[in-house]
Amino acid sequence: MSELPSAVSVRESGTGTPLVLLHAFPLNSSMWSAQLDALPGLTGDEVRVLAPDQRGFGGTELGHDEPSLDLVADDLALLLDAAGIDRAVLGGLSMGGYVALAFARRHPDRLAGLLLANTRATADTDAVRADRERIAAAVTARDGVGLLLDERVAAKQLGPDSQHLVDRVQTMVAAAPPAAVAWTQRAMAARPDSLEVLAGIRVPVALLAGAQDALVPPEEAERMLAAHPDAELTVVPGVGHLSALESPGAFDTAVRRLLARVAAG
């Protein structure tokens, strides 16, 4: 296990059941602002929401380790230690889902519940790995993330009805350090298939997909549901890849249903 990077940024609100929200690539924890406001409830004691910036993004340092999502999962375990949390419900969106599955594989005893949103449990295809390396090499060579802006990453992550959010998402994309973008692309490319991990999870699982997700279509959620038939699947109409931003009400409803299942034991 690696050491936790010396500077880790975590947004936190509320008390109660610990819920850790893991952001998408190449964004940061600010994408969870609506959840940080709403999920603790009116009295603030329903849920303790923690939204860390993952390695290299937001206010968290990248460190010097070789690219691996296992390290990001281990960072999370150390973060729980520092926060005095034994077990937590994890909610991961896109890349955050990959990290959540790595955490479930490496630290299963610390998982109380799992939400996988706009993500997949399968490994990358050769074509996707090649494209990740193309992007990693380009941002490293240019020492900038202009390629991501040129290729309209923000717009492609959003559904047709959510293009009013492009500027907000693009601001997060533009703030991503090129070294973190390259490191994370290579870490995602190296991740293993996690369908067996998902099948073996013995805590409540929720799956969420955007009906208009052009990056991870709802069929991927159906594949995860086949691996874990006890999971609850929500497909949000009119929503693209960033469901928590595009339809926070639907996302939060899915989270609350999961939390109720966790509380029920």
Protein Blocks (a to p, Z undefined) as FASTA:
>chain_A
ZZddfbdcdddededjdddddddddddfklmmmmmmmmnomnopmbccdddddehiajbc
ebjadcdfklmmmmmmmmmmmnopabdcdddehjlmmmmmmmmmmmmmlpgbdcdehiaf
bdcdfklmmmmmmmmmmmmmnopaklmmmnommmmmpcfklmmmmmmmmmmmmmpcfklm
mmmmmmmmmpccfklmmmmpcbdcdddddfklcklgfklmmmmmmmmmmbccdddehiaf
klmlmmmmlmmmmmmmmmmmmmnZZ
